[in-house]
Structure formats: structure tokens, C-alpha cells
Amino acid sequence: MRAKSIELLNKAISEELVAVHQYMYFHFHCDDQGYDLLSILFKRTAIEEMLHIEKLADRILYLKGEILMEAADKVKPITDVKEMLDFAAKSEDEAVVMYNNFAIECGNNADSVTKTLFESLVIDEERHFGQFDDEMENLKKFGDRYLVLQSMERSKKSSAMGMPVGE
């Protein structure tokens, strides 16, 4: 039981590390392009994914396993906002399926605590999917005007505060 749970927990960590790195990359590029709302969304999601890693690692340690901090993949150099949102939504949807399968496997191996952990992650990943999907809908509905409004809002804020754009 423990060996399989530890294996699944480490697989989850490796996938979460990819998400953290990818979402921070998206955060940096959205921030650079002046898209504050999307930048904050990607940063906040990356932080939530880091918290997932912490929960997963805590469980591995409880099971007396070794935490493997190896990202499953490299960051994809995506700088187009639509492609970012497509990638993020697809990634979150895949995470939902993965964590559901991991929960089933842990349940079959009589590890209800790890099963419950994976089920709680499904809830978070579904919420992340919904947020990215909502942003995609906004982009489809309003087109580039949606991004222009975000950029203009940043300019208005920085002008009002007397600070250079980007600070």
C-alpha cells in the first residue's frame, strides 16, 4: 500500500512542479504585456499549486517515503494569451482526470487518507479549470478588447499613483 501511494504522490509532485513553473512563466509574460488580471490569476494559481506540493510532500513523509522534486516536463515557451489559457485549461482538465484515477487507485489499496487528499486536489483543479475557462470565454466574447482594457487599467493606475508602468 505505502509504496504505491508514495509512487502516486511523487508523480503528483512532478506534475505540480510543472504547473508551478509554467504558471509563473505565464505570470511573468502577462505582467510584461500589461495584463494584470491574467498575471495575477496565473501567479495565484501557481501559489496554490505550490501548496498542493506541500500537502503531497507531507503525506509522503508521513508514509516514510522519499520526496522526489523532479518536474515531469519543461516549461513551454508560450507567450500568446489565448495559447496560455488553452494550455492551462487543458492541463487542469488532465490533472482532474489524473487525481481522480489516483484516488481510485489509493482506495483500492486501502489508503483512504491519500485517496481523500487526491479527491481534495480534484476540487481545486476543477476550480482552476473553471477560472481559465472563464477567461477563455471572456477573450472569445470580447476579443483583443478584453486584453486592451486590462492594459489600459494598468496605465490608469500607474498614472494616478505617479509611478512608472510595471512597478
WOQUICOR-V783750 format. One record per backbone hydrogen bond with DSSP energy under -0.5 kcal/mol. NH is the residue of the N-H (numbers start at 1). CO is the residue of the C=O. E is the energy in kcal/mol with one decimal. If there is no record, write none. Layout:
NH_CO_E + NH_CO_E
This chain:
5_1_-2.3 + 6_2_-2.9 + 7_3_-2.1 + 8_4_-2.4 + 9_5_-2.8 + 10_6_-2.5 + 11_7_-2.1 + 12_8_-2.3 + 13_9_-2.2 + 14_10_-2.3 + 15_11_-1.8 + 16_12_-2.7 + 17_13_-2.6 + 18_14_-1.2 + 19_15_-2.0 + 20_16_-2.7 + 21_17_-2.5 + 22_18_-3.0 + 23_19_-3.0 + 24_20_-2.2 + 25_21_-2.0 + 26_22_-2.5 + 27_23_-2.6 + 28_24_-2.7 + 29_25_-2.1 + 30_26_-2.9 + 31_27_-2.6 + 32_28_-2.3 + 33_29_-1.7 + 34_31_-1.2 + 35_30_-2.8 + 36_34_-1.3 + 39_35_-2.7 + 40_36_-2.7 + 41_37_-2.1 + 42_38_-2.6 + 43_39_-2.2 + 44_40_-3.0 + 45_41_-2.2 + 46_42_-2.3 + 47_43_-2.2 + 48_44_-2.1 + 49_45_-2.3 + 50_46_-1.9 + 51_47_-1.9 + 52_48_-1.6 + 53_49_-1.9 + 54_50_-2.0 + 55_51_-2.1 + 56_52_-2.7 + 57_53_-2.9 + 58_54_-2.5 + 59_55_-1.9 + 60_56_-2.1 + 61_57_-2.6 + 62_58_-2.2 + 63_59_-2.0 + 64_61_-1.6 + 65_60_-2.8 + 68_66_-0.5 + 69_67_-0.7 + 70_68_-1.3 + 71_69_-0.5 + 72_14_-2.0 + 78_76_-2.4 + 79_77_-0.5 + 84_80_-2.5 + 85_81_-2.7 + 86_82_-2.5 + 87_83_-2.6 + 88_84_-2.9 + 89_85_-2.6 + 90_86_-2.4 + 91_87_-2.6 + 92_88_-2.5 + 93_89_-2.4 + 94_90_-2.4 + 95_91_-2.0 + 96_92_-2.1 + 97_93_-1.8 + 98_94_-2.6 + 99_95_-3.0 + 100_96_-2.2 + 101_97_-2.4 + 102_98_-2.6 + 103_99_-2.4 + 104_100_-2.2 + 105_101_-2.4 + 106_102_-2.6 + 107_103_-2.5 + 108_104_-2.4 + 109_105_-1.1 + 110_107_-1.5 + 111_106_-2.6 + 115_111_-2.0 + 116_112_-2.4 + 117_113_-2.0 + 118_114_-2.5 + 119_115_-2.2 + 120_116_-2.2 + 121_117_-1.8 + 122_118_-1.7 + 123_119_-1.4 + 124_120_-1.5 + 125_121_-2.8 + 126_122_-2.5 + 127_123_-1.8 + 128_124_-2.5 + 129_125_-2.6 + 130_126_-2.5 + 131_127_-2.3 + 132_128_-2.5 + 133_129_-2.9 + 134_130_-2.5 + 135_131_-2.0 + 136_132_-2.1 + 137_133_-2.3 + 138_134_-2.3 + 139_135_-2.3 + 140_136_-2.6 + 141_137_-2.9 + 142_138_-2.9 + 143_139_-1.9 + 145_142_-1.1 + 146_143_-1.6 + 147_143_-0.6 + 148_144_-2.6 + 149_145_-2.5 + 150_146_-1.2 + 151_147_-2.2 + 152_148_-2.9 + 153_149_-2.2 + 154_150_-1.7 + 155_151_-1.9 + 156_152_-2.5 + 157_153_-2.3 + 158_154_-2.6 + 159_155_-2.2 + 160_156_-2.3 + 161_157_-1.7 + 162_158_-0.8 + 162_159_-0.5 + 163_158_-2.2 + 167_164_-1.4
